[in-house]
Amino acid sequence: MDEFSGNRAETRPKPGERPRFVRFVVGFALALLAGSPGLASDHGAPAADHAAPPPPTEAAPKPPPPPASKAERPPPPKLNGPVAAATPRPRLRWIVDPMTGRAFGGYDPVAYFLEGRPTLGDPDRQFDWQGATWLFQDDGTLAAFRDAPDVYAPRFGGRCAFAASQGRAVEGSPQLFLIHRGRLLFFADPTARAAFLLDPDRLLAEAERRWPKILADLP
C-alpha cells in the first residue's frame, strides 16, 4: 500500500501544472492548426492558397482597321476595244431639218449647177447620204448626185463660206449661193456673200484651210 500510494503520488501533477494527457492533446491540436491552411482559415486566419480570385476584367475592344488610303487602292483597269474607242466623227456634218432629216430644206443640189437657181426637190425622189436625206427634182439630177455626191453637195457642210474663211461655223442659206471654182457655196446673209466676192480665191483657200479645225470642233 505504501508503494502504490507512493507511485500514485508521483503521477499526480504538481500544483499549477497540466496533466501529461492534456498537454499532449493541446500540443497535437496546435500542430494540426500550424500544418493545415484549411483549418487555419476555418478559425478566422486568412489562407493565401484559398484567396478569392479577382473579378475578370473585360477585354478592351480592338480598334477598327484604318481605311485604305487612295495610294493603296489598285488602279482601275484600262479599257480596250470598242468600248474604249472614241466614236468617230462623220467626215461632214450637214445642216438638216431635225423633223424630216432633209438637207437644206429639200432643195435639189444638182439644180444649182443646171439651172443656176434654188429648186425644191420632189419628196418621191430622195437619196440618203452621210446621215441626210437629199431631194431631187427628177431622176436625172438624182442619178447625177448618186454618182458624184462630193461634186454637187455644198462645200463646208452648207455653212457660210465667208464665215468659214474667218474660222467660224455659221449656218448658210440655200437661197444665198455661189458656184465658184466648181464648188457650190452657201452664205449666211447678203453682206457675207458680197464680202466673199471681193476676194473669192483667197477667201476660198482660207476657208478650205480652216475647215478641218471647224469640223473637229462641231458639237
Backbone bond lengths (Angstrom), bond angles and torsions (degrees), N, CA, C in turn:
res aa  C-N    CA-C-N  psi(-1)  N-CA   C-N-CA  omega(-1)  CA-C   N-CA-C  phi
1 M - - - 1.468 - - 1.505 109.68 -
2 D 1.303 114.06 -40.35 1.462 114.80 -177.94 1.490 110.77 -67.95
3 E 1.424 116.66 -37.93 1.474 118.93 177.62 1.508 110.81 -65.69
4 F 1.312 119.02 -45.28 1.466 122.43 -179.73 1.501 110.51 -61.03
5 S 1.327 113.86 -41.34 1.461 117.54 -179.87 1.501 109.88 -66.63
6 G 1.322 115.48 -34.53 1.465 116.97 178.63 1.509 112.61 -68.25
7 N 1.371 118.17 -39.35 1.487 120.88 177.78 1.510 110.90 -64.31
8 R 1.336 115.39 -44.72 1.468 118.81 179.50 1.509 110.16 -60.37
9 A 1.323 113.60 -36.40 1.451 116.26 -177.22 1.502 110.53 -68.87
10 E 1.381 116.50 -32.03 1.463 118.59 179.92 1.534 111.93 -71.18
11 T 1.323 116.42 -30.84 1.477 119.53 -177.58 1.512 112.56 -80.94
12 R 1.267 117.61 -12.05 1.466 118.58 -179.70 1.531 109.07 -73.13
13 P 1.302 118.53 140.16 1.478 120.89 -179.67 1.505 110.59 -73.86
14 K 1.285 110.82 150.02 1.438 117.61 177.80 1.508 108.87 -71.35
15 P 1.288 115.45 159.07 1.468 117.59 179.98 1.537 111.04 -60.50
16 G 1.357 117.09 131.70 1.497 122.04 -179.15 1.497 113.89 83.46
17 E 1.356 118.56 -1.16 1.470 121.51 -179.91 1.512 109.26 -108.49
18 R 1.417 115.13 137.79 1.475 121.50 -179.27 1.513 109.39 -76.60
19 P 1.267 116.13 149.87 1.467 118.95 176.20 1.518 109.82 -64.35
20 R 1.347 117.51 157.82 1.451 122.26 179.86 1.528 112.07 -59.79
21 F 1.243 120.67 -41.69 1.459 124.67 -177.18 1.520 110.24 -62.73
22 V 1.333 115.27 -42.54 1.461 118.84 179.55 1.502 110.18 -65.75
23 R 1.340 115.95 -40.48 1.448 118.55 179.58 1.517 111.28 -65.39
24 F 1.332 116.79 -36.11 1.475 120.52 178.59 1.511 111.07 -64.74
25 V 1.322 116.42 -44.72 1.468 120.32 -178.66 1.521 110.90 -65.57
26 V 1.312 115.97 -41.50 1.475 119.02 -179.87 1.514 110.62 -65.59
27 G 1.340 114.62 -42.44 1.473 117.79 179.46 1.515 111.83 -64.68
28 F 1.331 118.06 -40.00 1.468 121.56 178.71 1.523 111.20 -64.57
29 A 1.327 116.52 -41.00 1.473 120.04 179.65 1.513 110.92 -65.23
30 L 1.345 116.65 -40.08 1.472 119.69 178.71 1.507 110.90 -65.70
31 A 1.351 115.42 -36.61 1.470 118.35 178.17 1.513 111.01 -65.01
32 L 1.322 116.95 -40.53 1.477 119.97 178.93 1.518 111.07 -64.06
33 L 1.338 114.95 -42.19 1.471 118.21 -179.38 1.519 110.95 -65.16
34 A 1.298 117.85 -36.79 1.457 120.79 -178.23 1.518 111.91 -72.54
35 G 1.332 118.23 -30.66 1.465 120.77 -176.28 1.499 114.83 -96.23
36 S 1.291 121.47 -6.29 1.480 123.47 -176.88 1.515 109.68 -119.88
37 P 1.409 119.31 106.76 1.488 120.63 177.85 1.508 112.75 -63.06
38 G 1.318 115.03 -31.54 1.460 117.81 -178.48 1.500 111.04 -65.80
39 L 1.359 115.67 -41.02 1.441 118.34 179.10 1.508 111.22 -68.21
40 A 1.356 116.12 -36.42 1.460 118.07 178.99 1.504 111.39 -64.13
41 S 1.308 117.03 -36.92 1.472 118.60 179.04 1.498 111.25 -69.71
42 D 1.331 116.87 -29.83 1.448 117.68 178.13 1.509 110.79 -66.27
43 H 1.336 117.57 -24.53 1.447 120.58 -178.98 1.515 112.23 -94.96
44 G 1.334 117.21 14.75 1.467 119.52 174.31 1.496 113.23 101.19
45 A 1.373 118.78 -12.03 1.459 120.13 -179.87 1.507 108.76 -80.35
46 P 1.297 121.25 131.60 1.463 122.30 -178.83 1.503 110.71 -69.92
47 A 1.300 117.13 133.32 1.458 123.13 178.10 1.507 108.49 -101.04
48 A 1.363 115.95 125.30 1.467 119.97 -175.93 1.502 111.70 -66.87
49 D 1.387 116.60 -38.14 1.467 118.99 -176.42 1.510 112.03 -68.17
50 H 1.305 118.84 -24.42 1.457 122.09 -176.26 1.519 112.28 -108.17
51 A 1.346 117.83 24.07 1.477 120.08 178.69 1.522 109.47 -68.89
52 A 1.329 116.89 144.88 1.482 121.29 -178.35 1.513 109.57 -66.32
53 P 1.358 118.80 133.03 1.477 120.97 -179.79 1.522 110.43 -66.98
54 P 1.334 116.73 149.94 1.482 119.40 179.67 1.523 109.96 -66.74
55 P 1.322 116.90 150.86 1.472 119.16 -179.54 1.533 110.65 -63.40
56 P 1.324 116.37 140.99 1.484 119.08 -178.46 1.518 110.35 -64.87
57 T 1.319 114.08 139.44 1.470 119.98 178.04 1.526 109.20 -97.42
58 E 1.339 116.47 138.99 1.457 120.53 179.70 1.528 109.82 -72.96
59 A 1.333 114.33 136.96 1.462 119.56 179.38 1.524 109.96 -69.25
60 A 1.319 115.65 136.79 1.476 120.02 179.49 1.527 109.79 -66.89
61 P 1.346 118.21 136.08 1.472 119.10 -179.67 1.509 111.25 -63.56
62 K 1.341 115.59 143.25 1.451 120.76 179.87 1.525 109.88 -72.70
63 P 1.310 117.43 135.76 1.485 118.99 178.47 1.524 110.54 -66.37
64 P 1.337 117.61 146.69 1.477 119.81 179.23 1.510 110.79 -64.24
65 P 1.336 117.43 150.27 1.469 119.10 179.53 1.518 110.27 -65.54
66 P 1.304 117.67 145.09 1.476 119.89 -179.80 1.518 110.74 -65.18
67 P 1.340 117.23 144.45 1.475 119.20 179.60 1.512 110.99 -64.06
68 A 1.311 114.19 146.94 1.460 119.45 -179.85 1.513 109.89 -67.95
69 S 1.285 115.43 133.22 1.463 119.46 179.00 1.523 109.69 -74.27
70 K 1.332 114.44 162.38 1.461 119.18 -179.73 1.519 111.53 -61.49
71 A 1.327 115.14 -31.02 1.460 117.20 -178.65 1.515 111.82 -68.30
72 E 1.357 117.74 -26.10 1.446 120.92 -178.27 1.519 112.79 -84.61
73 R 1.322 117.86 -15.69 1.462 119.53 -178.63 1.516 110.16 -74.67
74 P 1.321 117.58 139.57 1.469 118.65 -179.47 1.524 110.67 -68.14
75 P 1.298 117.46 147.00 1.476 119.58 179.64 1.516 110.34 -68.35
76 P 1.333 117.53 151.91 1.473 119.69 179.07 1.512 110.49 -64.14
77 P 1.319 116.70 149.01 1.472 118.97 -179.98 1.515 111.41 -66.49
78 K 1.300 115.56 147.32 1.455 121.10 178.21 1.530 109.09 -82.99
79 L 1.324 113.88 128.16 1.459 118.83 179.61 1.519 109.72 -80.81
80 N 1.298 114.25 147.89 1.456 120.17 178.39 1.520 108.27 -144.78
81 G 1.287 116.43 150.71 1.459 119.68 178.16 1.510 112.15 101.76
82 P 1.346 117.32 -161.88 1.477 120.59 -174.98 1.515 113.90 -61.37
83 V 1.365 117.93 -31.28 1.452 119.25 -178.45 1.526 110.71 -66.64
84 A 1.333 116.85 -38.66 1.459 120.71 -177.32 1.522 112.71 -85.55
85 A 1.328 117.56 -16.46 1.455 119.75 -176.46 1.523 110.60 -70.99
86 A 1.296 115.46 140.50 1.469 120.34 177.97 1.526 110.09 -70.54
87 T 1.336 115.10 143.61 1.461 119.37 179.13 1.522 108.97 -70.32
88 P 1.315 117.64 122.06 1.468 118.22 -178.12 1.522 111.23 -68.25
89 R 1.309 115.63 142.16 1.455 120.64 176.43 1.526 109.30 -83.02
90 P 1.317 117.59 144.69 1.460 118.90 174.34 1.521 110.39 -64.82
91 R 1.329 115.88 153.77 1.466 119.76 -177.33 1.515 111.15 -63.17
92 L 1.337 117.15 -36.22 1.463 121.80 177.01 1.519 108.78 -132.99
93 R 1.291 115.05 147.35 1.466 120.57 174.32 1.516 107.03 -116.99
94 W 1.300 114.12 107.11 1.455 119.89 -176.77 1.522 110.74 -85.28
95 I 1.312 114.85 152.50 1.453 120.73 175.82 1.524 107.45 -84.19
96 V 1.329 116.31 115.44 1.461 121.05 -175.52 1.515 109.54 -126.73
97 D 1.321 115.01 157.93 1.462 120.97 174.44 1.523 108.27 -73.13
98 P 1.334 119.28 121.71 1.467 119.96 -177.51 1.519 113.16 -64.41
99 M 1.336 118.34 -21.25 1.466 120.73 -179.04 1.526 111.81 -85.17
100 T 1.329 116.52 -42.36 1.470 120.38 -174.94 1.516 113.32 -105.14
101 G 1.333 117.32 -20.83 1.462 120.60 -176.54 1.514 113.43 78.43
102 R 1.349 117.46 8.73 1.461 120.56 -178.74 1.524 110.63 -81.34
103 A 1.321 115.39 141.72 1.455 121.11 -179.90 1.524 110.34 -81.14
104 F 1.332 116.45 127.67 1.473 123.64 172.00 1.524 113.05 55.65
105 G 1.306 116.25 43.35 1.460 120.21 174.55 1.512 114.40 70.64
106 G 1.320 118.43 12.40 1.468 121.12 177.01 1.520 114.24 87.52
107 Y 1.329 119.07 16.45 1.460 121.03 177.92 1.531 110.40 -76.63
108 D 1.329 115.36 143.12 1.457 122.16 179.96 1.528 108.73 -75.98
109 P 1.350 119.93 116.59 1.470 120.12 -177.85 1.528 113.11 -69.89
110 V 1.330 117.60 -28.39 1.469 119.88 -178.20 1.520 110.48 -75.50
111 A 1.330 117.81 -29.12 1.467 121.04 -177.62 1.528 111.90 -63.87
112 Y 1.323 117.99 -25.76 1.470 119.52 176.53 1.526 110.39 -60.10
113 F 1.324 117.07 -37.70 1.460 121.02 -178.04 1.530 111.04 -79.61
114 L 1.321 117.46 -32.59 1.465 120.49 -176.10 1.516 112.13 -85.40
115 E 1.319 116.93 -40.52 1.460 120.02 -173.12 1.528 112.86 -111.71
116 G 1.298 117.31 -13.35 1.459 119.95 178.46 1.513 114.00 70.68
117 R 1.322 117.11 26.27 1.465 120.12 179.39 1.529 109.15 -156.63
118 P 1.340 117.30 160.68 1.471 119.55 177.55 1.526 110.34 -69.84
119 T 1.343 116.42 133.80 1.457 122.15 -178.76 1.527 108.16 -137.15
120 L 1.324 115.44 125.87 1.464 119.48 178.80 1.520 110.24 -71.06
121 G 1.331 114.89 142.96 1.451 120.82 177.76 1.510 112.31 -88.05
122 D 1.323 114.68 169.29 1.455 122.93 -179.76 1.534 108.51 -90.31
123 P 1.356 118.47 126.14 1.473 119.37 178.79 1.524 113.16 -58.98
124 D 1.349 117.96 -20.98 1.468 119.57 178.26 1.526 112.14 -82.03
125 R 1.304 117.72 -8.65 1.473 121.73 177.91 1.535 107.32 -121.44
126 Q 1.291 115.27 94.78 1.460 120.52 -177.20 1.525 110.34 -135.30
127 F 1.305 113.66 158.39 1.469 120.56 -178.07 1.526 107.75 -144.64
128 D 1.344 116.03 128.85 1.473 121.31 -179.90 1.529 109.30 -92.18
129 W 1.339 114.70 126.80 1.472 120.10 -178.90 1.525 109.70 -150.71
130 Q 1.323 115.07 126.91 1.463 123.43 178.58 1.527 112.89 51.21
131 G 1.328 115.36 47.48 1.458 120.68 173.65 1.506 115.04 77.29
132 A 1.321 118.92 11.69 1.469 122.14 178.96 1.523 109.13 -132.52
133 T 1.327 115.74 153.91 1.461 122.11 177.39 1.529 108.37 -104.23
134 W 1.338 115.79 121.39 1.461 122.48 -176.77 1.528 108.80 -105.61
135 L 1.329 115.71 134.24 1.460 121.42 -179.90 1.527 110.03 -106.95
136 F 1.378 115.82 150.80 1.462 121.34 -176.01 1.522 109.23 -137.32
137 Q 1.331 114.38 150.84 1.468 119.07 -175.80 1.523 112.10 -78.72
138 D 1.330 118.45 -23.58 1.462 121.13 178.24 1.522 109.49 -154.73
139 D 1.330 114.70 177.74 1.467 119.52 -177.81 1.526 111.75 -69.25
140 G 1.339 117.54 -28.00 1.463 119.88 -179.19 1.518 112.14 -67.74
141 T 1.310 117.43 -46.74 1.467 118.77 178.49 1.524 111.56 -67.63
142 L 1.317 116.74 -32.99 1.477 119.53 177.08 1.525 109.96 -63.99
143 A 1.350 117.14 -44.96 1.460 120.61 -179.53 1.528 111.18 -64.62
144 A 1.349 116.72 -39.30 1.465 119.60 179.76 1.521 111.19 -63.68
145 F 1.311 116.52 -42.19 1.472 119.63 179.30 1.519 110.82 -68.27
146 R 1.329 117.55 -41.08 1.463 120.34 -178.70 1.528 110.80 -61.99
147 D 1.345 117.66 -33.57 1.464 120.39 -178.87 1.532 112.41 -79.41
148 A 1.329 118.70 -28.93 1.475 120.82 -177.36 1.520 110.00 -147.91
149 P 1.337 117.33 69.36 1.481 119.10 -176.97 1.522 112.71 -64.68
150 D 1.340 118.59 -33.57 1.471 119.79 -178.94 1.529 112.24 -66.13
151 V 1.331 117.03 -22.61 1.465 120.14 -179.44 1.523 110.76 -78.02
152 Y 1.323 116.76 -39.84 1.470 120.60 -171.81 1.531 113.98 -96.37
153 A 1.306 117.54 -22.63 1.466 119.18 -179.00 1.524 110.02 -67.34
154 P 1.333 119.09 144.18 1.473 120.70 179.33 1.525 111.25 -63.76
155 R 1.312 114.89 144.31 1.461 120.60 -178.16 1.518 110.11 -74.16
156 F 1.349 114.33 155.96 1.469 123.53 178.21 1.531 111.85 62.51
157 G 1.316 115.24 31.98 1.461 119.79 177.04 1.514 113.59 64.53
158 G 1.351 116.61 21.25 1.455 120.08 -178.52 1.510 113.71 83.33
159 R 1.337 117.83 9.27 1.460 120.73 177.87 1.527 110.41 -86.95
160 C 1.308 115.35 164.77 1.461 121.39 -175.17 1.527 110.45 -61.83
161 A 1.339 116.46 124.27 1.458 120.78 -178.26 1.525 111.49 -66.72
162 F 1.329 117.48 -37.81 1.465 119.41 179.12 1.529 110.77 -67.28
163 A 1.323 117.90 -43.30 1.467 120.34 177.34 1.521 111.10 -62.24
164 A 1.346 117.66 -36.97 1.465 120.66 177.96 1.521 110.74 -63.64
165 S 1.332 117.67 -35.05 1.467 119.82 177.79 1.519 111.23 -66.97
166 Q 1.328 117.85 -20.07 1.459 122.89 176.51 1.529 112.45 -94.85
167 G 1.336 116.55 0.28 1.462 121.18 179.51 1.507 113.88 84.77
168 R 1.356 117.89 21.20 1.460 121.45 -178.01 1.525 110.43 -119.31
169 A 1.339 115.85 148.86 1.463 122.02 177.47 1.526 108.23 -103.22
170 V 1.346 116.70 106.65 1.460 122.91 -179.15 1.523 107.60 -128.25
171 E 1.322 115.87 134.21 1.467 120.06 -177.73 1.529 110.58 -64.21
172 G 1.312 114.91 132.34 1.457 120.47 176.88 1.522 111.31 -92.98
173 S 1.312 115.81 161.98 1.460 122.00 -179.91 1.528 109.72 -105.63
174 P 1.347 117.90 131.93 1.480 119.37 176.70 1.528 112.79 -66.42
175 Q 1.325 117.19 -12.60 1.455 120.57 177.06 1.534 111.91 -82.71
176 L 1.308 117.78 -19.25 1.468 122.66 -178.97 1.522 108.04 -115.37
177 F 1.320 116.76 97.53 1.452 120.63 -171.96 1.528 110.51 -131.15
178 L 1.312 114.14 170.03 1.463 122.47 175.28 1.522 107.76 -158.39
179 I 1.324 116.12 135.22 1.457 120.66 172.85 1.525 107.30 -103.55
180 H 1.320 116.50 112.98 1.463 121.81 -176.46 1.519 108.72 -134.26
181 R 1.329 115.01 128.43 1.459 121.55 -177.78 1.525 111.48 55.77
182 G 1.329 116.33 35.83 1.446 121.21 177.71 1.514 114.26 75.27
183 R 1.330 117.98 14.93 1.466 121.85 -179.85 1.508 109.30 -118.76
184 L 1.348 115.30 138.73 1.456 122.20 176.80 1.519 108.35 -86.24
185 L 1.323 116.64 120.17 1.465 122.21 -177.77 1.516 109.88 -118.55
186 F 1.343 116.03 139.83 1.458 122.75 174.64 1.530 108.80 -110.60
187 F 1.368 114.82 158.17 1.461 120.43 -179.34 1.527 109.51 -134.76
188 A 1.319 115.77 153.76 1.458 121.09 -176.74 1.519 111.98 -74.00
189 D 1.351 117.15 -35.78 1.466 120.84 -178.38 1.530 108.05 -157.70
190 P 1.349 117.99 170.25 1.474 120.35 -179.02 1.524 112.98 -60.44
191 T 1.323 118.45 -33.60 1.465 120.83 -179.63 1.528 111.08 -63.97
192 A 1.325 116.61 -43.33 1.464 120.34 178.89 1.532 110.30 -63.79
193 R 1.303 117.32 -39.57 1.471 120.16 178.81 1.533 110.60 -64.84
194 A 1.339 116.38 -43.65 1.462 119.59 179.92 1.521 111.19 -65.30
195 A 1.325 118.39 -38.66 1.463 121.31 178.50 1.525 110.86 -65.20
196 F 1.326 116.31 -37.27 1.458 119.77 179.63 1.527 110.68 -66.01
197 L 1.313 117.74 -37.58 1.467 121.64 -177.37 1.525 112.31 -68.96
198 L 1.307 118.72 -15.23 1.459 120.95 177.90 1.523 111.46 -68.34
199 D 1.300 118.49 -30.83 1.473 122.36 179.32 1.527 108.54 -153.41
200 P 1.333 118.23 66.34 1.462 121.09 -170.67 1.529 113.87 -63.90
201 D 1.332 118.48 -40.47 1.468 119.55 -177.39 1.531 111.78 -63.75
202 R 1.324 115.39 -47.64 1.461 118.51 -178.97 1.517 111.39 -66.34
203 L 1.336 117.42 -42.32 1.460 120.28 -177.95 1.529 111.42 -70.02
204 L 1.331 116.99 -34.55 1.467 118.90 176.75 1.525 110.50 -66.08
205 A 1.326 116.93 -42.48 1.463 120.27 178.15 1.537 110.79 -63.55
206 E 1.329 116.08 -38.65 1.467 119.49 178.54 1.518 111.35 -67.72
207 A 1.331 117.20 -38.74 1.464 120.61 177.28 1.526 111.15 -65.17
208 E 1.335 116.98 -39.95 1.462 120.44 177.79 1.531 110.53 -63.87
209 R 1.313 116.86 -37.34 1.463 120.16 -180.00 1.528 111.68 -68.76
210 R 1.307 116.84 -38.12 1.466 120.52 -177.36 1.527 113.41 -84.94
211 W 1.303 118.95 -16.27 1.463 121.44 -172.06 1.533 113.84 -61.31
212 P 1.336 121.18 -43.03 1.478 118.54 178.75 1.528 112.97 -56.00
213 K 1.327 117.34 -40.39 1.472 119.85 178.65 1.527 110.56 -68.62
214 I 1.343 116.90 -39.39 1.466 119.80 178.24 1.533 109.89 -63.16
215 L 1.325 116.67 -43.54 1.460 120.44 -178.70 1.525 111.33 -64.37
216 A 1.329 117.02 -38.67 1.466 120.36 -179.81 1.517 112.01 -66.93
217 D 1.321 117.96 -26.91 1.468 121.54 -177.41 1.527 113.17 -93.24
218 L 1.332 117.84 -0.55 1.464 119.46 179.63 1.526 109.54 -66.86
219 P 1.336 118.81 143.01 1.463 121.07 -179.75 1.528 111.49 -70.16
